[in-house]
Amino acid sequence: MSLKTNLEGRLRNTSLAKNHGLMPVFEAVVNSIHSIEEKGNESSGKITLQIEREMQTTLNFENKIFPKIIGFTVSDNGCGFNDINFKSFETLDSDHKMDKGCRGVGRLMWLKVFRVAEIESHFLNESDKLNIRQFRFDEKLGVHGESIQQATNTQTGTTIKLSGLDDSYREKIPTKGLTIATQLLEHILWYFVREGSAPKIFVLDDKEVIDLDNLYRDHMHESAFKDPIEIKNQIFELTHIKFRSSVGKKHQLALCAANRLVKEESIQGKIPGLYAKISDDKGEFSYTCYVSSDYLTKHVRSERTSFNIAEDIEDMLHEITLKDIREAVLARTKIYLNDVLTGNIKAGKKRVEDFIVTHAPRYRPIENYVPDDSLIVDPDKSDKDLELYLHALWYEVERQLVSDGHDIMQPQREEHAEEYKKRLSAYLQKAEDLKKSDLANYVSHRKVIIDLLQKSIERLDNGKYAREDMIHELIMPRQTHSGKVFLDSCNLWLIDERLAFHNYLASDKTLNSISITDSTSGKEPDLLGLQVFDNPILVNDQANFPLATITVIEIKRPMRNDMKEGEDKDPIDQALGYLERIRDGKVQTPAGRTIPSAQTIPGYCYVLCDLTPTMIKRCKNFNLTVTSDGMGYFGYNDNYKAYIEVISFDQLTKSARERNRAFFDKLGLPSN
């Protein structure tokens, strides 16, 4: 089949991913290796890969200035394009060099990435005379411009110049010569680790010369470890390699065909203990397992970037799948890296255990309901990522519990009573463990809130203190009411546990916008709460109606010391003023029903602030009593029929910690 007749159609039907732009270049190097092998001069073989840049001035490597790459030139001292090789080049899907895994389509890849290939080759003709063959290869004309002349050189060899690099591929290829050389080494690594030797290969980037032999020695910790395995009567050759200078490279499984790298996939996290950073007694390394087999060579696709092998579906002939290969290789990898993995597994388990004990006790029950391997993580995983990971495990356990719950009450056919009883008991135990965990989660949430409150009242780096709105948000989100926020967003328990159970709560909303009053005032209390109790405190007996209490909470900035008489400056006066206006507005229930005796509804006024000198003076002016610990004031104002409590921020955090200490201790959480 003529290239000129079918070339454009074949190119349209040939796919090459944009991130595989160097594949045609590397394949040209592989062709050079084959040419040297065909000549039989492996020991003296030499290949150079020249990076062609837009400006061939001296590169400024220190400032990382790299002119745009426009092409590559590959030169070798192999057998050259003799008549047989040239005829094969002109023929698509040629079976020439089938024994080397060649599919006769490699040069199609050149034209997917480059505009034109220019070839100059010295070869021996049938009379053993040295000739030079020159020709061009592009999409429009195919192979054209061929000329043959008598050569003046003394040895055979070929130079292939690939020009006109497509911009869409250029964007995806690396710019540094060393990176390109490293990727080339990884692509042809099999030629270095196999029995025998590889030709001398150099990458040239202006004045920089990179010897792949040196790069290979730098990458390798030791000679490659060979490890043959059998999968469904097929032999696969594994080559385990530790890369030293490629630390940061992902641990990979590399599938090879006909001595070429075809497909790589990350195995990071697929083996317990195989984390991003692993090390042995000689330091950190990244791991790659190269897999080669006649089976892979037989099933490689023509573009040599994937295989015609099913992922996970076995047919009637029990063909090998990629899953079969992956599982067999990973099992052998565990053995090869056993010493490294054992220590990592221990560290990973400890990371999870310590995190659950000190930060997230709610996840403790899942230890009994997930595989042990699931609780082995990278010790360097952040708290955030670890919690997200454990939450995903938790969700799966909970999802399975819900699923089981729909089936558990229906005994299975022919199931004995004892078997059903055992199954039901296991289900109920699992459900009980999860419910205990919900309580642990709530207690952990409380500790976080207390810790945040402590941070919010401390002096900032600039010497100032946080505004009161920061503390306000911890206790209750601003500009909202209890009908619009989740209960978990309201942390009124910091002030008084009873406040956590309210019928209506408004935060920073004007009185005329609050449904429990008819007040027309535009004043904004920080927090306003309405509670309905069966046995209310400090109220007259109203047996025929659920009586209510009104709670007003005022919050001031930490260390504020400008309190003085007047509702604009005195937080106690402010709270009492709000209470009075609420009562004058004919207080109603959230359902809109008027509450009898609005003027006699007990009021509770809480002021959260620091006990600065001016604040202490205001407390004394209202005849409040100092608490026994000296961290607050309290008293009852008969004129307003209101209980008043001034709570310092230190007392607020101290009291909250003490009230929750028993829970923290039970869960192993530090109380300070």
C-alpha positions in Angstrom: 0.0 0.0 0.0 1.5 3.3 -1.1 2.0 6.0 1.6 1.1 8.7 -1.0 -2.3 7.0 -1.6 -3.4 6.5 2.0 -1.2 8.7 4.2 -3.6 11.6 4.9 -6.5 9.2 5.8 -4.3 7.1 8.0 -3.0 10.2 9.8 -6.6 11.4 10.5 -7.4 7.9 11.9 -4.2 7.8 14.0 -4.5 9.2 17.5 -1.8 10.6 19.7 -2.5 12.3 23.0 -1.1 15.8 23.4 0.9 14.8 26.4 2.7 12.2 24.2 4.4 14.7 22.0 7.9 13.3 22.7 6.8 9.8 21.7 7.8 10.2 18.0 11.2 11.5 19.0 11.8 8.6 21.4 10.6 6.1 18.8 13.2 7.6 16.4 15.9 6.8 19.1 14.5 3.3 19.4 14.8 2.9 15.6 18.4 4.0 15.8 19.0 1.4 18.5 17.6 -1.3 16.2 19.7 0.0 13.3 22.8 -0.3 15.4 21.8 -3.9 16.5 21.2 -4.8 12.8 24.7 -3.6 12.0 26.0 -5.6 14.9 28.0 -2.8 16.5 26.3 -2.4 19.9 29.5 -1.9 21.8 30.6 0.9 19.5 27.1 2.2 18.7 26.4 5.9 19.3 23.2 7.9 19.2 22.8 11.7 19.7 19.5 13.5 20.2 19.9 17.2 19.4 17.3 19.6 20.8 16.7 22.3 18.2 15.6 25.7 19.6 14.3 28.9 18.0 17.5 30.8 19.0 20.7 28.8 19.1 22.4 31.2 21.4 23.9 30.2 24.7 21.1 29.1 27.1 20.8 31.0 30.4 20.3 28.0 32.7 20.7 30.0 35.9 17.8 32.3 35.0 15.8 29.3 33.5 15.5 31.0 30.1 14.8 28.4 27.5 14.2 29.4 23.9 11.2 27.7 22.2 11.8 24.2 21.0 11.2 23.9 17.2 12.4 20.4 16.5 14.8 17.5 17.2 17.6 15.8 15.3 18.4 12.1 15.9 21.8 10.8 14.6 23.2 7.3 14.8 26.0 5.1 13.3 23.7 2.2 12.5 23.2 0.3 9.3 21.3 3.1 7.6 18.4 3.1 5.1 19.5 0.3 2.7 17.1 -0.8 0.0 15.3 -3.2 2.3 14.8 -0.7 5.1 13.8 2.1 2.7 11.2 -0.2 1.1 9.8 -1.0 4.6 9.7 2.8 5.4 7.5 3.4 2.3 5.1 0.6 3.3 2.5 1.2 5.9 2.0 -1.7 8.4 5.2 -3.3 7.2 6.1 -6.6 8.8 9.8 -5.8 8.6 11.4 -6.1 12.1 8.3 -7.8 13.5 10.6 -9.7 15.8 11.6 -6.3 17.4 8.0 -5.3 18.0 7.9 -2.9 15.1 4.4 -2.3 13.6 5.4 -0.3 10.6 3.5 2.9 11.8 6.1 4.7 13.9 6.8 7.3 11.2 3.1 8.2 11.2 3.7 9.6 14.7 6.3 11.9 13.3 3.8 13.7 11.2 1.2 13.9 14.0 3.7 16.1 15.9 6.0 17.6 13.3 5.4 19.2 9.9 8.3 17.4 8.1 11.0 14.8 8.5 14.3 15.1 6.6 16.4 12.0 6.4 20.0 11.6 5.3 21.4 8.1 5.5 24.7 6.4 4.7 24.3 2.7 3.8 26.0 -0.2 2.0 24.5 -1.2 -1.2 24.4 -4.7 -2.6 28.0 -4.3 -3.8 29.0 -3.2 -0.3 29.7 0.3 -1.7 28.9 3.2 0.7 26.0 5.3 -0.6 24.1 8.3 0.7 20.3 8.4 0.5 18.4 11.6 1.1 14.6 12.1 1.1 11.8 14.1 2.8 8.6 12.9 4.4 5.5 15.0 5.0 1.7 14.7 5.1 1.0 16.2 1.6 3.6 14.3 -0.5 4.5 11.4 1.7 8.0 10.1 0.9 9.5 12.3 -1.8 12.7 14.0 -3.2 14.7 10.8 -2.9 18.3 10.9 -4.2 21.1 8.4 -4.0 24.7 9.3 -4.4 28.1 7.8 -3.7 29.2 8.7 -0.3 32.5 10.0 0.9 32.0 9.0 4.5 33.8 5.9 5.9 30.9 4.5 7.9 27.1 4.0 7.8 24.6 5.9 9.8 21.5 8.0 9.7 20.4 11.6 10.6 16.7 12.3 11.0 15.7 15.9 11.4 12.1 16.5 12.7 11.0 20.1 12.1 7.9 22.2 12.5 6.8 21.2 16.0 3.1 21.6 16.4 2.2 24.2 19.0 -0.5 22.1 20.7 2.1 19.4 21.4 4.9 21.9 22.3 2.7 23.2 25.1 2.8 19.8 26.8 6.4 18.8 26.4 9.1 19.9 29.0 11.4 22.7 28.1 14.6 21.6 30.0 17.1 19.3 28.2 17.7 17.3 31.4 14.0 16.6 31.8 13.7 15.4 28.2 16.8 13.2 28.7 15.3 11.7 31.9 12.0 10.9 30.1 14.0 9.4 27.2 15.9 7.2 29.7 12.7 6.0 31.2 11.2 5.3 27.8 14.2 3.1 26.7 15.3 1.9 30.1 14.8 -1.7 29.1 17.8 -1.4 26.8 19.9 -0.5 29.9 18.7 -3.1 32.3 18.5 -6.0 29.9 21.3 -8.5 29.4 23.8 -7.1 27.0 24.4 -3.3 26.6 22.8 -0.2 25.1 24.6 2.0 22.6 26.1 5.3 23.9 23.3 7.8 23.9 23.7 11.6 24.3 21.2 14.4 24.5 22.6 17.7 23.3 21.0 21.0 24.3 23.2 23.8 23.0 26.5 23.4 24.9 24.9 21.0 27.5 25.8 17.3 26.9 23.8 14.7 28.8 25.2 11.2 28.8 22.4 8.7 29.4 24.9 6.2 30.9 25.7 8.7 33.6 22.0 9.6 34.1 21.3 5.9 34.4 23.9 5.4 37.1 22.6 8.5 39.0 19.0 7.2 38.8 19.9 3.7 39.8 20.6 2.6 43.4 21.7 -0.8 42.3 21.5 -3.1 39.3 17.9 -3.9 38.4 16.4 -6.8 40.2 14.8 -9.4 37.8 11.8 -11.2 39.0 9.9 -13.5 36.6 6.3 -14.4 37.4 3.6 -16.6 35.7 0.1 -15.4 35.1 -2.3 -17.9 33.5 0.5 -19.9 31.9 2.1 -16.8 30.5 5.6 -15.7 31.7 6.1 -12.0 32.7 9.5 -10.5 33.4 9.4 -7.9 36.2 12.3 -5.5 36.7 12.2 -3.7 40.1 14.1 -0.3 40.1 14.7 2.3 42.7 15.2 5.8 41.3 17.4 8.0 43.5 17.6 11.3 41.7 13.9 11.2 40.7 12.6 11.6 44.2 9.2 13.2 43.8 8.4 11.0 40.8 5.3 8.9 41.4 5.7 5.2 42.1 4.7 3.4 38.9 3.9 0.2 37.1 5.4 0.4 33.6 4.1 -2.0 31.0 6.6 -2.6 28.1 6.3 -4.3 24.7 9.1 -5.2 22.4 11.7 -3.5 24.6 9.7 -0.2 24.6 7.8 1.5 27.3 4.1 1.6 26.4 2.0 2.4 29.4 2.6 3.8 32.9 0.2 4.0 35.8 0.7 5.3 39.3 0.6 2.6 42.0 0.9 5.2 44.8 -1.5 4.4 47.6 -2.5 1.0 46.0 -0.2 -0.9 48.3 -0.3 -0.3 52.1 2.8 1.7 53.1 3.7 2.8 49.5 3.4 6.5 50.3 4.7 9.5 48.3 7.9 9.5 50.3 9.6 6.2 51.0 13.1 5.5 52.0 15.5 2.7 52.9 18.9 2.8 54.7 20.4 4.6 51.8 17.8 7.4 51.6 14.7 8.3 49.7 13.8 6.8 46.4 10.9 6.4 44.0 9.9 2.9 42.8 9.1 1.6 39.3 8.3 -1.9 38.2 8.9 -2.6 34.5 6.9 -5.5 33.1 7.7 -7.2 29.8 6.3 -10.2 28.2 5.6 -11.8 24.8 2.0 -11.5 25.7 2.2 -7.7 26.0 4.2 -7.5 22.7 1.5 -9.5 21.0 -1.3 -7.3 22.3 0.2 -3.8 22.0 -1.7 -1.3 19.8 -0.1 0.1 16.7 0.6 3.5 18.2 2.3 1.8 21.1 0.6 3.9 23.8 -1.8 1.2 25.0 -2.8 -2.5 24.8 -5.6 -4.5 23.3 -6.2 -6.1 26.7 -9.5 -5.9 28.6 -9.3 -4.1 32.0 -11.4 -6.4 34.1 -13.6 -8.7 31.9 -12.6 -12.2 31.2 -14.0 -13.8 28.1 -14.7 -17.5 27.3 -11.1 -18.2 26.6 -10.0 -16.9 30.0 -7.7 -14.2 28.5 -5.4 -12.3 30.8 -6.8 -8.9 31.9 -4.9 -5.7 33.0 -6.4 -6.4 36.4 -4.8 -9.8 36.5 -1.4 -8.3 35.6 -1.7 -5.4 38.1 -2.7 -7.7 41.0 0.1 -10.1 40.3 2.7 -7.4 40.0 1.6 -5.6 43.1 1.7 -8.8 45.1 5.3 -9.3 44.1 6.1 -5.6 44.7 5.0 -6.1 48.3 7.6 -8.8 48.7 10.3 -6.8 47.0 9.7 -3.7 49.2 8.7 -5.6 52.3 11.3 -4.0 54.6 10.3 -0.5 53.6 6.6 -1.1 53.7 6.6 -2.7 57.1 7.9 0.4 58.8 5.6 2.7 56.8 2.6 0.6 57.7 3.4 0.9 61.4 3.8 4.6 61.1 0.6 5.0 59.1 -1.5 3.0 61.6 -0.1 5.2 64.4 -1.0 8.3 62.6 -4.6 7.2 62.3 -4.8 6.1 65.9 -3.3 9.3 67.3 -5.6 11.4 65.2 -8.7 9.6 66.3 -7.7 9.8 70.0 -6.7 13.4 70.1 -8.8 15.0 67.4 -11.7 12.9 66.1 -12.9 10.2 68.5 -16.2 9.9 66.6 -14.4 7.7 64.1 -13.3 5.2 66.6 -16.1 2.7 65.9 -15.1 2.3 62.2 -12.0 0.5 63.2 -14.2 -2.5 63.7 -16.1 -2.2 60.4 -13.5 -1.4 57.7 -10.6 -3.5 56.4 -7.3 -3.1 58.3 -5.6 -1.8 55.1 -8.0 1.1 55.0 -6.6 2.4 58.3 -3.1 2.7 57.0 -2.3 6.2 55.7 0.6 8.3 54.7 2.0 9.7 58.0 2.5 13.1 56.3 -1.2 13.4 55.4 -2.6 16.7 56.8 -5.3 16.7 59.5 -7.7 18.1 57.0 -7.0 15.3 54.4 -7.1 12.6 57.0 -10.4 13.8 58.4 -11.9 13.8 54.9 -10.5 10.3 54.3 -12.0 9.0 57.6 -15.3 10.7 56.9 -15.5 8.9 53.5 -14.9 5.6 55.3 -17.5 6.5 57.9 -20.0 7.4 55.2 -19.6 4.0 53.6 -20.1 2.2 57.0 -23.2 4.3 57.6 -24.5 3.7 54.1 -24.1 0.0 54.5 -25.9 0.2 57.9 -28.9 1.8 56.2 -28.8 -0.8 53.5 -28.6 -3.7 56.0 -31.4 -2.1 58.0 -33.9 -2.6 55.1 -33.1 -6.3 55.0 -32.4 -7.3 58.6 -36.0 -7.6 59.8 -36.7 -10.1 57.1 -35.3 -13.6 58.0 -33.8 -15.3 55.0 -35.3 -18.5 53.6 -34.2 -21.6 55.4 -32.3 -19.4 57.9 -32.2 -20.9 61.4 -33.4 -18.9 64.3 -29.9 -18.8 65.9 -28.4 -17.6 62.6 -30.9 -14.8 62.3 -30.5 -13.8 66.0 -26.7 -13.6 65.5 -27.1 -11.5 62.4 -29.6 -9.2 64.1 -27.3 -8.8 67.1 -24.3 -7.8 64.9 -26.5 -5.2 63.2 -27.7 -3.7 66.5 -24.2 -3.6 67.8 -23.0 -1.8 64.7 -25.9 0.7 65.0 -25.2 1.3 68.7 -21.5 2.0 67.9 -22.4 4.6 65.3 -24.8 6.4 67.6 -22.1 6.6 70.3 -19.9 8.1 67.7 -22.5 10.8 67.0 -22.2 11.8 70.7 -18.4 11.8 70.4 -18.6 14.0 67.4 -20.8 16.5 69.2 -18.4 16.6 72.2 -15.5 17.1 69.8 -17.4 20.0 68.2 -17.8 21.6 71.6 -14.0 21.4 72.2 -13.3 23.1 68.9 -15.7 25.9 69.7 -14.2 26.5 73.1 -10.7 26.5 71.6 -11.8 29.0 68.9 -13.4 31.2 71.6 -10.1 31.2 73.6 -8.2 32.3 70.4 -10.7 35.0 69.6 -10.2 36.8 73.0 -6.4 36.8 72.9 -4.4 39.7 71.7 -3.6 39.7 68.0 -0.1 40.1 66.5 -0.8 43.8 65.9 -1.4 44.4 69.7 -5.1 44.8 69.2 -8.1 42.5 70.1 -10.6 40.9 67.8 -13.9 42.7 67.3 -17.0 41.4 69.1 -18.5 40.1 65.8 -15.9 37.4 65.8 -17.1 36.1 69.2 -20.7 36.8 68.1 -20.3 34.4 65.1 -19.1 31.6 67.4 -22.1 31.9 69.6 -24.7 32.6 66.9 -24.4 33.7 63.2 -25.4 37.3 62.7 -28.4 38.7 60.8 -30.5 35.6 61.1 -32.9 33.7 63.4 -33.4 30.2 64.5 -35.7 29.3 61.6 -32.8 29.8 59.2 -29.8 28.2 60.9 -29.0 24.6 61.9 -28.9 23.9 65.7 -25.2 23.1 65.4 -24.5 26.7 64.3 -25.9 28.0 67.7 -23.4 27.6 70.5 -25.5 29.2 73.3 -24.4 26.4 75.6 -21.2 28.4 76.1 -23.3 30.8 78.2 -25.9 28.5 79.7 -26.8 24.9 78.8 -30.5 25.8 79.0 -30.2 28.3 76.2 -29.4 25.5 73.8 -33.1 24.6 73.9 -35.1 27.6 72.7 -38.3 28.2 70.8 -37.1 31.3 69.0 -33.7 33.0 68.6 -32.9 36.2 66.7 -29.3 37.4 66.1 -28.5 41.1 65.4 -32.0 41.7 64.0 -34.0 44.9 64.7 -36.9 44.5 67.1 -39.5 45.5 64.5 -38.4 42.5 62.3 -38.7 39.9 65.0 -41.8 37.8 64.8 -42.2 37.4 68.6 -42.8 41.2 69.1 -45.0 44.0 67.7 -42.2 46.5 68.6 -41.5 49.3 66.1 -38.0 49.9 67.5 -35.0 49.8 65.1 -32.6 48.9 67.9 -30.6 45.6 67.5 -29.9 43.3 70.4 -26.9 41.1 69.8 -29.0 37.9 70.7 -32.6 37.6 71.7 -34.2 34.4 72.8 -37.7 33.2 73.8 -38.1 30.0 75.8 -41.2 28.2 76.8 -40.9 26.0 79.9 -43.3 23.6 81.7 -41.9 24.9 85.0 -40.4 28.4 84.3 -38.1 30.1 86.7 -38.9 33.4 88.5 -42.4 33.8 87.1 -45.9 33.8 88.5 -48.0 30.6 88.1 -49.8 30.6 84.8 -51.2 27.1 84.7 -53.3 27.6 81.6 -50.6 28.7 79.3 -47.0 27.7 78.6 -45.0 30.6 80.2 -42.0 32.2 78.5 -38.8 33.8 79.4 -36.9 36.4 77.4 -33.1 36.3 77.2 -31.0 39.2 75.9 -27.3 38.8 75.3 -24.9 41.6 74.7 -21.3 41.0 73.5 -18.5 43.6 73.7 -15.1 43.6 72.2 -12.4 42.0 74.4 -10.6 44.5 76.8 -13.0 47.3 75.9 -12.6 50.0 78.6 -14.9 52.9 77.6 -18.1 51.9 79.5 -20.1 54.7 81.0 -23.6 55.6 81.9 -26.1 55.7 79.1 -27.6 53.1 76.9 -25.1 53.8 74.1 -22.1 53.0 76.2 -23.3 50.8 79.0 -24.0 47.1 77.9 -26.1 46.4 81.0 -28.3 49.4 80.3 -28.5 48.3 76.7 -29.7 44.8 77.6 -32.3 46.1 80.0 -33.4 48.7 77.4 -34.0 45.9 74.8 -35.9 43.9 77.4 -38.2 46.8 78.2 -38.9 47.5 74.5 -39.7 43.9 73.9 -42.2 43.8 76.7 -43.8 47.0 75.4 -44.3 45.4 72.0 -46.7 42.8 73.4 -44.6 39.6 73.2 -46.0 36.8 71.2 -45.1 33.1 70.6 -43.3 32.3 67.3 -46.8 31.1 66.0 -48.1 34.7 66.6 -50.2 34.0 69.7 -50.0 36.7 72.4 -48.4 35.6 75.7 -50.4 36.8 78.7 -48.9 39.2 81.2 -46.1 40.4 79.0 -44.8 42.8 81.6 -44.2 40.0 84.1 -42.4 37.6 81.8 -39.0 36.9 83.5 -36.0 38.4 81.7 -32.5 37.2 81.6 -29.7 39.7 80.6 -26.2 38.3 79.9 -23.3 40.6 79.1 -20.2 39.1 77.7 -17.2 41.3 78.1 -13.8 41.7 79.9 -13.9 43.1 83.5 -12.0 46.3 82.7 -12.1 49.2 85.3 -15.0 51.0 83.6 -17.0 47.8 83.3 -16.5 46.9 87.0 -17.8 50.4 87.8 -21.0 49.8 85.8 -21.5 46.5 87.6 -21.2 48.2 91.0 -23.6 51.0 89.9 -26.3 48.3 89.2 -25.6 46.8 92.6 -24.4 43.5 91.2 -22.5 40.9 93.3 -19.1 39.7 92.3 -18.8 35.9 91.8 -16.7 33.9 94.2 -13.9 33.5 91.6 -13.9 37.2 90.9 -14.5 36.6 87.2 -18.0 37.9 86.9 -21.0 39.7 88.4 -24.6 38.8 89.0 -27.8 40.1 90.5 -31.6 40.6 90.2 -33.1 43.9 89.2 -36.5 44.1 90.7 -37.6 47.2 88.6 -37.0 45.3 85.4 -37.9 41.9 86.8 -34.7 40.6 85.2 -31.8 38.5 86.3 -28.5 40.1 85.2 -25.2 38.3 84.7 -21.9 39.8 83.6 -19.6 37.1 82.4 -16.0 37.8 81.6 -14.5 36.0 78.6 -12.1 34.2 80.8 -15.0 33.0 83.0 -16.9 32.0 79.9 -14.2 29.7 78.5 -13.2 28.4 82.0 -16.8 27.5 82.8 -17.5 25.9 79.4 -14.3 23.7 79.8 -15.3 22.7 83.3 -18.8 21.8 82.3 -17.5 19.6 79.4 -14.4 18.3 81.2 -16.0 14.9 82.0 -16.9 14.4 78.3 -13.5 15.4 77.2 -11.8 13.0 79.6 -14.1 10.2 78.6 -13.1 10.6 75.0 -9.4 11.2 75.7 -9.5 14.8 74.5 -7.3 17.4 76.3 -9.4 19.9 78.2 -6.8 22.6 77.9 
